[in-house]
Amino acid sequence: MKRWYGKLLGFIAGAELLRFNPLLGALIGLLIGHAFDTDWFRLRRDNPYAVLGLTDEASDAEIDLAYRRLISQYHPDRMAGAAEELRRQAEAKAREINAAYDRIQTLRRK
């Protein structure tokens, strides 16, 4: 579902902030609200391909291979005898790998 509330809030805030020319302020606010709605300002830290050590040009076979290699390395069951802290770190890394793989699969389906 597409977000719309940034445009509305930007339109209202822009019109109020630029009272000498509310139409111009509303237009600027609408553009900024649209930018927030489409995530132009979001940091690109959450690149799922980088989590798997790949680029976005990777093939499906390369993605599957990287996923299987990493999840076998960080799977919590492999850390059963390890210290509690290491097991927690492995669980967090496995969650991150699974989330990245699911995100890539979702992006590829679109």
C-alpha contacts under 8 A as a table, 3 or more apart, distances in Angstrom:
res1	aa1	res2	aa2	distance
2	K	37	D	7.84
3	R	6	G	7.27
3	R	37	D	5.54
3	R	38	T	7.74
4	W	7	K	5.65
4	W	8	L	6.75
4	W	34	H	7.80
4	W	37	D	6.53
5	Y	8	L	5.06
5	Y	9	L	6.07
5	Y	33	G	7.75
5	Y	37	D	7.57
6	G	9	L	5.21
6	G	10	G	5.82
6	G	30	L	7.87
6	G	32	I	7.93
6	G	33	G	4.20
6	G	34	H	6.25
6	G	36	F	6.19
6	G	37	D	5.59
7	K	10	G	5.06
7	K	11	F	5.96
7	K	29	G	7.26
7	K	30	L	4.94
7	K	31	L	7.24
7	K	32	I	7.40
7	K	33	G	4.04
7	K	34	H	5.22
7	K	37	D	7.22
8	L	11	F	5.13
8	L	12	I	6.33
8	L	30	L	7.03
8	L	33	G	7.16
9	L	12	I	5.25
9	L	13	A	5.95
9	L	29	G	7.73
9	L	30	L	7.97
9	L	33	G	6.88
10	G	13	A	5.13
10	G	14	G	5.73
10	G	26	A	7.13
10	G	28	I	7.79
10	G	29	G	4.01
10	G	30	L	5.02
10	G	31	L	7.59
10	G	32	I	6.37
10	G	33	G	4.73
11	F	14	G	5.29
11	F	15	A	6.18
11	F	25	G	7.50
11	F	26	A	4.43
11	F	27	L	6.61
11	F	28	I	7.55
11	F	29	G	4.66
11	F	30	L	4.64
11	F	33	G	7.37
12	I	15	A	5.26
12	I	16	E	6.25
12	I	26	A	6.41
12	I	29	G	7.31
13	A	16	E	5.12
13	A	17	L	5.96
13	A	25	G	7.93
13	A	26	A	7.31
13	A	29	G	6.48
14	G	17	L	5.16
14	G	18	L	6.09
14	G	22	P	7.21
14	G	24	L	7.91
14	G	25	G	4.23
14	G	26	A	4.56
14	G	27	L	7.28
14	G	28	I	6.36
14	G	29	G	4.38
14	G	30	L	7.53
15	A	18	L	5.55
15	A	19	R	6.28
15	A	21	N	7.61
15	A	22	P	4.30
15	A	23	L	6.43
15	A	24	L	7.42
15	A	25	G	4.61
15	A	26	A	4.37
15	A	29	G	7.39
16	E	19	R	5.56
16	E	22	P	6.77
16	E	25	G	7.44
17	L	22	P	7.88
17	L	25	G	6.82
18	L	21	N	5.63
18	L	22	P	5.47
18	L	24	L	7.49
18	L	25	G	5.01
19	R	22	P	5.07
19	R	25	G	7.60
21	N	24	L	5.58
21	N	25	G	6.35
22	P	25	G	4.92
22	P	26	A	5.88
23	L	26	A	5.07
23	L	27	L	6.18
24	L	27	L	5.09
24	L	28	I	6.20
25	G	28	I	5.14
25	G	29	G	5.97
26	A	29	G	5.00
26	A	30	L	5.93
27	L	30	L	5.00
27	L	31	L	6.28
28	I	31	L	5.18
28	I	32	I	6.27
29	G	32	I	5.10
29	G	33	G	5.94
30	L	33	G	5.02
30	L	34	H	6.07
31	L	34	H	5.06
31	L	35	A	6.27
32	I	35	A	5.01
32	I	36	F	6.40
33	G	36	F	5.13
33	G	37	D	6.15
34	H	37	D	4.98
34	H	38	T	6.21
35	A	38	T	5.32
35	A	39	D	6.20
35	A	40	W	5.29
35	A	41	F	7.12
36	F	39	D	5.05
36	F	40	W	6.07
36	F	41	F	6.38
37	D	40	W	7.86
39	D	42	R	5.20
43	L	46	D	7.65
44	R	47	N	6.23
47	N	50	A	5.48
47	N	51	V	6.86
47	N	100	A	7.85
48	P	51	V	5.24
48	P	52	L	6.80
48	P	99	A	7.89
48	P	100	A	4.39
48	P	101	Y	6.96
48	P	103	R	6.65
48	P	104	I	6.44
49	Y	52	L	5.31
49	Y	53	G	6.19
49	Y	54	L	5.02
49	Y	55	T	5.63
49	Y	56	D	6.07
49	Y	100	A	7.10
49	Y	104	I	7.34
50	A	53	G	4.74
50	A	54	L	5.58
50	A	55	T	6.73
51	V	54	L	7.61
51	V	96	E	7.60
51	V	97	I	6.55
51	V	100	A	6.56
52	L	63	I	7.60
52	L	66	A	6.08
52	L	67	Y	6.45
52	L	70	L	7.39
52	L	97	I	6.84
52	L	100	A	7.38
52	L	101	Y	7.86
53	G	66	A	7.52
54	L	58	A	6.43
54	L	63	I	7.52
54	L	66	A	7.96
55	T	58	A	5.70
58	A	62	E	6.02
58	A	63	I	6.53
59	S	62	E	5.21
59	S	63	I	6.30
60	D	63	I	5.06
60	D	64	D	6.19
61	A	64	D	5.16
61	A	65	L	6.10
62	E	65	L	5.06
62	E	66	A	6.07
63	I	66	A	5.22
63	I	67	Y	6.06
63	I	101	Y	7.98
64	D	67	Y	5.09
64	D	68	R	6.12
65	L	68	R	5.25
65	L	69	R	6.11
66	A	69	R	5.13
66	A	70	L	6.12
67	Y	70	L	5.31
67	Y	71	I	5.93
67	Y	97	I	7.18
67	Y	101	Y	6.86
68	R	71	I	5.27
68	R	72	S	5.94
69	R	72	S	5.40
69	R	73	Q	6.35
70	L	73	Q	5.03
70	L	74	Y	6.18
70	L	97	I	7.41
71	I	74	Y	5.15
71	I	75	H	5.36
71	I	94	A	6.11
71	I	97	I	6.88
71	I	98	N	7.84
72	S	75	H	5.43
72	S	78	R	7.89
73	Q	78	R	7.65
74	Y	78	R	7.26
74	Y	79	M	7.84
74	Y	90	A	5.15
74	Y	91	E	7.22
74	Y	93	K	6.59
74	Y	94	A	5.65
75	H	78	R	5.64
75	H	79	M	7.13
75	H	90	A	6.57
75	H	91	E	6.88
75	H	94	A	5.93
76	P	79	M	5.13
76	P	80	A	6.69
76	P	87	R	6.29
76	P	90	A	5.88
76	P	91	E	5.44
76	P	94	A	7.43
77	D	80	A	5.34
78	R	81	G	7.95
79	M	82	A	5.17
79	M	86	L	7.51
79	M	87	R	5.62
79	M	90	A	7.40
80	A	87	R	7.22
82	A	86	L	6.33
82	A	87	R	6.28
83	A	86	L	5.38
83	A	87	R	6.27
84	E	87	R	5.12
84	E	88	R	6.23
85	E	88	R	5.14
85	E	89	Q	6.25
86	L	89	Q	5.07
86	L	90	A	6.12
87	R	90	A	5.05
87	R	91	E	6.15
88	R	91	E	5.08
88	R	92	A	6.22
89	Q	92	A	5.13
89	Q	93	K	6.16
90	A	93	K	5.06
90	A	94	A	5.99
91	E	94	A	5.04
91	E	95	R	6.16
92	A	95	R	5.13
92	A	96	E	6.24
93	K	96	E	4.98
93	K	97	I	6.14
94	A	97	I	5.02
94	A	98	N	6.08
95	R	98	N	5.12
95	R	99	A	6.04
96	E	99	A	5.12
96	E	100	A	6.12
97	I	100	A	5.14
97	I	101	Y	6.14
98	N	101	Y	5.12
98	N	102	D	6.09
99	A	102	D	5.13
99	A	103	R	6.06
100	A	103	R	5.04
100	A	104	I	6.17
101	Y	104	I	5.13
101	Y	105	Q	6.21
102	D	105	Q	5.09
102	D	106	T	6.17
103	R	106	T	5.07
103	R	107	L	6.14
104	I	107	L	5.04
104	I	108	R	6.06
105	Q	108	R	5.12
105	Q	109	R	6.24
106	T	109	R	5.25
106	T	110	K	6.67
107	L	110	K	5.46
